[in-house]
Amino acid sequence: MSLLIPVWIAVGVALGVLLAIIGAQLVGNGLVGKARREAAQLLSNAEREAAATTKEANTSIKAQAVEMREQAERDAREMRKELVALEKRILTKEETVDKRVDTLDCKANDLSAKEREITDREKALSKESLRIDAVIGDQTRKLEEISGMTADQARKALYTQLETEVKRDSSMRLKRVEDELVENSDKKARWIIGEAIQRCSADHVAETTVSVIPLPSEEMKGRIIGREGRNIRALESATGINVIIDDTPEAVVLSGFDPVRREVARITLERLIQDGRIHPARIEETVAKVTEEIQRSIKEMGEQTCLEVDVHGLHPEISKLIGRLHYRTSYGQNVLKHSKEVCHLAGIMAAELGVNVQMAKRAGLIHDIGKAINHEVEGSHAAIGHDVAKRHGENTVIVNAIGAHHGEMPQDDIIGVLVQAADALSAARPGARRETVETYIKRLEQLEAIADGFHGVEKSYAIQAGREVRVVVYPDKVGDAEAMQLARDVARKVEAEMVYPGQIKVTVVRETRAVDTAK
């Protein structure tokens, strides 16, 4: 109703203004009567419209009030439902919590009971342990009285007996295992080695460590020496080789550790003798030319060797070192020919065993490259070759095979084993190498002395040119099981203390005697 008052006021104002205007117009125009009728009509229309508007407004307000009441009732119903559901959930959770509390109380009671039980058991066990310790102490004292030994003495005696039995059992088991291995693998190994040797035949020429130059006459010695020895000094200074001129008729001896320099000096002296012009300037010129030729020959020889054995991709410096091996000998065996033979042998054995043939041949070819420079660098030729191969980017397997082919480091791959075996085959075969009588006899004596140094050995004999040692033992001091261990110990000591080509077989001989007396 408050809204209807402003409406009526507005309508009244509008009608007043309108009547004033109309009245003014009617007065002015003389149509007052007509204006009054129109004003009355307009007033009647305005009243009807105001009444209709008021009715519509009242109806709209009532509808809105009903709708708001219904919405409030719906919200109230939803809220009551949610409250009821929430109350149910709270009740359910309270019941669950109550049950869990009851369960925890039960478990706590059980744990308390078990704790008391465990405590009682610990006390009982402690008492029982004390009783057992007392019983053990009494029994130990009685045993010590009966045996006449203390517990420590009995323990040591038991340990000694167990150790002896374990050694005996292990020796017997080792013997059985070795017998089985020999039975299954000896034929195959011999066939592989025999096949490799049969397919690789190489000729070796024994070369000395000095070079002897024949002279056309004794007069040539004086010309080589020169006035006040200037020629021989120039030759020794340019080549680094000692020139020995003695009473040997029509011969000059060249001596030096470097085989390449010795070869340069030999060729230089031969050319000077053939040319006849021997003086310091000519000597230096000839030495320079021969050195250049030798270096070129070394390079070509290394490349030719790689082509011959089908090994490719070597570093140029390694290829050059291979060529230098042509001028190096070991016990009279040419090292380059020995390297090629090891290359072929390792490749053949690798093919038979299903191993990488190219890698085995590569390792066999360069296994002795350390000998090409071992007079210039300190260390064994195996260690020097290991460092050279590693520095020039060779495969780690090949590097290890080079360094381990004389047992100076552990072998990491079967390639190293094959190279070591091929090296031993090439060096140990009859006629491959030679050694002085003094060195040979000394090696045999050292071999027998090592075997004689073991307990229970009666006598030892080195046979087959030092390739085998027979060890005769006292049968009452060394049993069958101990004989196997003795052979193993002798072999390990020989490996550690001796230097020898190839392999040495150790055979322990024990005579079994059965003695009785007829009365």
C-alpha positions in Angstrom: 0.0 0.0 0.0 2.9 2.3 0.6 3.6 2.2 -3.1 0.1 3.4 -4.1 0.4 6.8 -2.4 3.2 8.1 -4.6 1.3 6.8 -7.6 -1.8 8.7 -6.7 0.1 11.9 -6.0 1.9 11.7 -9.4 -1.4 11.1 -11.1 -3.1 14.1 -9.3 -0.2 16.4 -10.2 -0.3 15.3 -13.8 -4.1 15.8 -14.0 -3.8 19.2 -12.4 -1.2 20.3 -14.9 -3.2 18.8 -17.7 -6.4 20.5 -16.6 -4.6 23.8 -16.3 -3.2 23.6 -19.8 -6.5 22.5 -21.2 -8.4 25.1 -19.3 -6.0 27.8 -20.6 -6.5 26.5 -24.0 -10.3 26.4 -23.7 -10.5 29.8 -22.3 -8.2 31.0 -25.0 -10.1 29.3 -27.7 -13.7 29.4 -26.2 -13.9 25.7 -25.9 -14.1 25.3 -22.1 -17.0 22.9 -22.2 -15.4 20.5 -24.5 -12.2 20.6 -22.4 -14.1 19.8 -19.3 -15.6 16.8 -20.9 -12.2 15.6 -22.1 -10.7 16.2 -18.7 -13.4 14.2 -17.0 -12.9 11.4 -19.5 -9.1 11.5 -18.9 -9.7 11.6 -15.1 -11.9 8.5 -15.4 -9.4 6.7 -17.5 -6.6 7.5 -15.1 -8.6 6.3 -12.1 -9.4 3.0 -13.9 -5.7 2.5 -14.8 -4.6 3.4 -11.2 -7.1 0.8 -9.8 -5.8 -1.8 -12.3 -2.2 -1.0 -11.4 -3.0 -1.3 -7.7 -4.7 -4.6 -8.1 -1.8 -6.0 -10.2 0.7 -4.8 -7.6 -1.3 -6.4 -4.8 -1.5 -9.7 -6.7 2.3 -9.7 -7.5 3.2 -9.0 -3.8 1.0 -11.8 -2.6 2.5 -14.2 -5.2 6.0 -13.3 -4.1 5.2 -13.7 -0.5 3.8 -17.2 -1.1 6.8 -18.2 -3.2 9.2 -17.0 -0.5 7.3 -18.9 2.2 7.4 -22.1 0.1 11.2 -21.7 -0.5 11.8 -21.1 3.1 9.9 -24.3 4.0 11.9 -26.3 1.4 15.2 -25.0 2.8 14.1 -25.9 6.2 13.2 -29.4 5.2 16.6 -29.9 3.4 18.4 -28.6 6.5 16.4 -31.0 8.7 17.4 -33.9 6.5 21.1 -33.0 6.5 21.0 -32.6 10.3 19.4 -36.0 10.6 22.0 -37.6 8.3 24.8 -35.8 10.1 23.5 -37.0 13.4 23.4 -40.6 12.1 27.0 -40.4 10.9 28.1 -39.0 14.2 26.3 -41.8 16.1 27.9 -44.4 13.8 31.4 -43.0 14.3 30.9 -42.9 18.0 30.0 -46.5 18.0 33.1 -47.3 15.9 35.3 -45.4 18.2 33.8 -47.1 21.2 34.5 -50.5 19.6 38.1 -49.6 18.8 38.7 -48.3 22.3 37.3 -51.6 23.6 39.6 -53.5 21.2 42.7 -51.5 22.2 41.9 -52.1 25.8 41.8 -55.8 25.2 45.0 -55.7 23.3 46.7 -53.7 26.0 45.6 -56.2 28.5 46.9 -59.1 26.3 50.2 -57.3 25.9 50.5 -56.7 29.6 49.9 -60.4 30.2 52.4 -61.5 27.6 55.0 -59.0 28.9 54.6 -60.6 32.4 54.8 -64.0 30.8 58.0 -63.1 28.9 59.5 -61.6 32.0 58.8 -64.8 33.9 60.4 -66.8 31.1 63.5 -64.6 31.0 63.9 -65.2 34.7 63.4 -68.9 34.3 65.9 -69.0 31.4 68.5 -67.0 33.3 68.2 -69.5 36.1 68.4 -72.4 33.6 71.4 -70.8 31.9 73.2 -70.5 35.2 72.4 -74.1 36.0 73.6 -75.2 32.5 76.8 -73.2 32.9 77.4 -74.8 36.2 76.8 -78.3 34.7 79.1 -77.5 31.7 81.8 -76.3 34.1 81.6 -79.5 36.2 81.7 -81.6 33.0 84.6 -79.6 31.7 86.6 -80.1 34.9 85.8 -83.8 34.9 86.9 -84.1 31.2 90.1 -82.2 32.0 90.8 -84.5 34.9 90.1 -87.6 32.7 92.0 -86.5 29.6 94.8 -84.7 31.4 94.5 -81.6 29.1 93.0 -78.2 29.6 90.1 -76.9 27.5 92.5 -74.8 25.4 94.8 -77.7 24.8 91.9 -79.9 23.8 90.6 -77.2 21.5 94.0 -76.9 19.8 94.3 -80.6 19.4 90.8 -80.8 17.9 91.6 -77.9 15.5 94.8 -79.6 14.5 93.0 -82.9 13.8 90.3 -81.2 11.9 92.8 -79.2 9.9 94.7 -82.4 9.0 91.5 -84.2 8.0 90.3 -81.2 5.9 93.6 -81.0 4.1 93.5 -84.8 3.4 89.9 -84.6 2.2 90.6 -81.5 0.1 93.7 -83.2 -1.4 91.7 -86.3 -2.3 88.9 -84.2 -3.8 91.3 -82.1 -5.8 92.9 -85.3 -7.1 89.5 -86.7 -8.2 88.6 -83.4 -9.8 91.9 -83.2 -11.6 91.6 -86.8 -12.8 88.2 -86.0 -14.2 89.4 -82.8 -15.9 92.5 -84.6 -17.3 90.3 -87.5 -18.6 87.9 -85.1 -20.3 90.1 -82.3 -21.4 93.6 -83.7 -21.9 92.8 -85.3 -25.3 91.1 -82.1 -26.6 94.0 -79.9 -25.3 96.6 -82.0 -26.9 94.7 -82.2 -30.2 94.4 -78.4 -30.3 98.1 -77.8 -29.5 99.2 -80.5 -31.9 97.0 -79.1 -34.6 98.3 -75.6 -34.0 101.9 -76.7 -34.2 101.3 -78.8 -37.3 99.7 -75.9 -39.1 102.4 -73.4 -38.2 105.9 -74.3 -39.3 108.5 -71.6 -39.2 112.3 -71.6 -39.7 114.5 -69.8 -37.2 118.1 -68.8 -37.8 120.3 -68.4 -34.7 121.7 -64.9 -34.6 124.4 -63.6 -32.3 124.5 -60.5 -30.2 127.5 -59.1 -32.1 128.2 -58.6 -35.8 131.4 -59.8 -37.5 132.5 -57.9 -40.6 135.0 -59.8 -42.9 137.8 -57.8 -44.3 139.6 -58.2 -47.7 143.0 -57.9 -46.0 144.7 -57.0 -42.8 145.7 -53.6 -44.2 142.0 -52.6 -44.0 142.2 -52.6 -40.2 144.6 -49.7 -40.3 142.5 -47.8 -42.7 139.4 -48.4 -40.5 141.3 -47.1 -37.4 142.7 -44.1 -39.3 145.3 -41.6 -38.3 145.5 -41.5 -34.5 142.2 -43.5 -34.4 140.0 -40.7 -35.9 138.1 -43.0 -38.2 137.1 -45.5 -35.6 136.2 -42.7 -33.2 134.0 -41.1 -35.8 132.3 -44.4 -36.6 131.6 -45.2 -32.9 130.4 -41.7 -32.3 128.0 -41.7 -35.3 126.6 -45.2 -34.7 126.9 -45.6 -30.9 128.4 -49.1 -31.5 131.7 -50.3 -30.2 134.1 -51.3 -33.0 136.5 -54.1 -31.8 139.6 -54.6 -33.8 141.8 -57.4 -32.3 144.0 -60.2 -33.5 141.2 -62.0 -35.3 142.5 -62.3 -38.9 140.6 -60.3 -41.5 137.6 -59.6 -39.3 136.2 -56.7 -37.3 133.6 -57.2 -34.5 130.7 -54.7 -33.9 129.3 -54.9 -30.4 126.2 -53.0 -29.0 122.9 -53.5 -27.2 120.8 -51.8 -29.8 120.4 -54.2 -32.7 119.2 -51.5 -35.1 122.3 -49.3 -34.5 124.5 -52.4 -34.8 122.9 -53.1 -38.2 123.5 -49.5 -39.3 127.1 -49.8 -38.3 127.5 -53.1 -40.1 126.0 -51.9 -43.4 128.0 -48.6 -43.1 131.3 -50.4 -42.5 130.7 -52.8 -45.4 129.9 -49.9 -47.8 133.0 -48.0 -46.6 135.2 -51.0 -47.1 133.7 -51.6 -50.6 134.1 -47.9 -51.5 137.6 -47.6 -50.1 137.2 -44.0 -49.0 137.3 -44.0 -45.2 137.5 -40.7 -43.4 135.2 -38.9 -40.8 133.2 -36.9 -43.3 132.5 -39.9 -45.5 131.7 -42.0 -42.4 129.1 -39.5 -41.2 127.5 -39.2 -44.6 127.3 -43.0 -45.0 125.8 -43.4 -41.5 123.1 -40.8 -42.3 122.1 -42.5 -45.5 122.1 -46.0 -44.0 120.1 -44.8 -41.0 117.5 -43.4 -43.3 117.4 -46.6 -45.3 117.1 -48.7 -42.2 114.2 -46.6 -40.8 112.4 -46.9 -44.1 113.1 -50.6 -44.2 111.8 -51.0 -40.7 108.5 -49.2 -41.6 108.0 -51.3 -44.7 108.9 -54.5 -42.8 106.3 -53.7 -40.1 103.6 -53.0 -42.7 104.5 -56.1 -44.7 104.3 -58.3 -41.6 100.8 -56.9 -40.8 99.7 -57.8 -44.3 101.3 -61.2 -44.1 99.5 -62.2 -40.9 96.2 -60.4 -41.8 96.3 -57.9 -38.8 95.2 -54.4 -39.8 94.5 -51.1 -38.1 97.6 -50.9 -36.0 99.0 -47.6 -34.9 101.9 -46.5 -37.1 104.3 -46.4 -34.1 103.3 -50.0 -33.2 103.8 -51.1 -36.8 107.2 -49.5 -36.7 108.1 -51.3 -33.5 107.1 -54.6 -35.1 109.6 -53.9 -37.9 112.4 -53.2 -35.4 111.9 -56.7 -33.9 113.5 -58.1 -37.1 116.9 -57.0 -35.7 116.2 -58.4 -32.2 117.0 -61.9 -31.0 116.1 -63.8 -27.9 118.2 -66.9 -27.1 119.2 -66.9 -30.7 115.5 -66.8 -31.9 114.5 -63.9 -34.1 111.8 -62.0 -32.3 109.9 -60.9 -35.4 109.6 -64.5 -36.6 108.7 -65.6 -33.1 106.0 -62.9 -33.0 104.5 -64.1 -36.3 104.6 -67.7 -35.1 102.8 -66.7 -31.9 100.3 -64.8 -33.9 99.5 -67.9 -36.0 99.4 -70.2 -33.1 97.1 -68.0 -31.0 94.8 -67.6 -34.0 94.6 -71.3 -34.6 93.9 -72.1 -31.0 91.3 -69.3 -30.8 89.5 -70.7 -33.9 89.4 -74.2 -32.3 88.0 -72.8 -29.0 85.5 -70.4 -30.7 87.2 -67.3 -29.4 87.7 -64.0 -31.4 90.4 -65.0 -33.9 91.4 -61.5 -35.0 91.9 -60.3 -31.5 94.0 -63.3 -30.6 96.2 -62.9 -33.6 96.5 -59.1 -33.0 97.6 -59.8 -29.4 100.0 -62.5 -30.5 101.7 -60.3 -33.1 102.4 -57.4 -30.7 102.9 -59.3 -27.5 106.7 -58.7 -27.6 106.8 -55.1 -28.9 108.4 -54.1 -25.6 111.6 -55.9 -26.8 112.0 -53.3 -29.5 112.6 -50.6 -26.9 113.5 -52.3 -23.6 117.1 -51.3 -23.9 115.9 -47.7 -23.9 113.3 -47.9 -21.1 113.6 -49.4 -17.7 111.4 -52.4 -16.9 110.5 -55.8 -18.3 109.5 -56.1 -22.0 106.0 -57.2 -21.0 105.4 -54.1 -18.8 106.9 -51.8 -21.5 104.8 -53.4 -24.2 101.7 -53.1 -22.0 102.3 -49.3 -21.5 103.0 -48.8 -25.3 99.9 -50.6 -26.4 97.8 -48.8 -23.8 99.2 -45.4 -24.9 98.4 -46.0 -28.5 94.7 -47.0 -27.9 94.8 -50.8 -28.2 91.9 -52.8 -26.8 92.0 -53.4 -23.0 91.9 -57.2 -23.6 95.0 -57.0 -25.9 96.8 -54.7 -23.5 96.2 -57.1 -20.6 97.4 -60.1 -22.8 100.6 -58.2 -23.5 101.3 -57.4 -19.9 100.3 -60.8 -18.6 102.0 -63.2 -21.0 104.8 -63.8 -18.5 102.6 -63.8 -15.4 103.6 -60.3 -14.3 99.9 -59.4 -13.9 96.6 -61.3 -13.7 95.0 -62.4 -16.9 91.5 -60.9 -17.4 90.5 -62.8 -20.6 91.1 -66.1 -22.4 93.0 -64.1 -25.0 95.8 -63.6 -22.5 95.8 -67.4 -21.8 96.1 -68.2 -25.5 98.9 -65.7 -26.1 100.8 -67.1 -23.1 100.3 -70.6 -24.4 101.3 -69.7 -27.9 104.4 -67.9 -26.7 105.5 -70.9 -24.7 104.9 -73.2 -27.7 107.0 -71.1 -30.0 109.8 -70.6 -27.5 109.9 -74.1 -26.0 109.8 -76.2 -29.2 113.1 -78.0 -29.9 115.6 -75.9 -31.8 113.7 -72.6 -31.3 116.1 -71.2 -28.8 119.5 -71.8 -27.5 121.2 -71.0 -24.2 124.7 -71.3 -22.8 125.8 -74.5 -21.1 126.5 -72.6 -17.8 123.0 -71.1 -17.8 121.5 -74.5 -18.6 123.3 -76.3 -15.8 122.5 -73.5 -13.3 118.8 -73.7 -14.2 118.8 -77.5 -13.6 120.6 -77.1 -10.3 118.2 -74.4 -9.1 115.2 -76.6 -10.1 116.5 -79.6 -8.1 117.4 -77.3 -5.1 113.8 -76.0 -4.9 112.4 -79.5 -4.9 114.9 -80.7 -2.3 113.9 -77.9 0.1 110.5 -79.4 0.9 109.9 -81.7 3.9 109.8 -85.4 3.2 111.8 -85.2 -0.1 114.4 -87.9 -0.4 115.9 -86.8 -3.7 114.9 -84.9 -6.8 116.0 -85.2 -10.5 115.7 -82.7 -13.3 115.1 -84.6 -16.5 114.1 -83.9 -20.1 116.5 -80.9 -20.4 114.8 -79.2 -17.4 111.2 -79.7 -18.7 110.4 -82.1 -15.9 111.5 -82.7 -12.3 111.0 -86.0 -10.5 110.7 -85.7 -6.8 111.2 -88.9 -4.8 109.7 -88.8 -1.2 109.9 -90.9 1.9 106.8 -93.1 2.0 106.6 -93.0 5.8 106.7 -89.1 5.9 104.5 -88.2 2.9 101.1 -89.9 2.2 99.2 -90.2 -1.1 97.1 -87.1 -0.3 100.2 -85.1 0.8 102.0 -86.1 -2.4 99.4 -84.2 -4.4 99.8 -81.1 -2.3 103.6 -81.4 -2.5 103.5 -81.4 -6.3 101.3 -78.3 -6.3 103.6 -76.5 -3.7 106.7 -77.3 -5.7 105.2 -76.1 -8.9 104.1 -72.8 -7.3 107.5 -72.2 -5.8 109.2 -72.9 -9.2 106.9 -70.4 -10.8 107.7 -67.8 -8.2 111.5 -68.2 -8.1 112.7 -69.3 -11.5 112.8 -67.9 -15.0 112.4 -70.5 -17.7 110.9 -70.9 -21.2 107.8 -73.0 -21.6 106.5 -75.3 -18.8 108.1 -77.5 -16.1 106.3 -80.7 -15.1 106.5 -81.7 -11.4 106.1 -85.4 -10.7 106.1 -86.7 -7.1 107.1 -90.4 -6.8 106.1 -92.3 -3.6 107.0 -95.9 -3.2 104.5 -98.0 -1.3 106.0 -100.9 0.7 104.3 -103.6 2.6 106.7 -105.3 5.0 106.1 -108.3 7.3 108.3 -110.9 9.0 107.7 -114.7 9.0 108.7 -116.3 12.3 
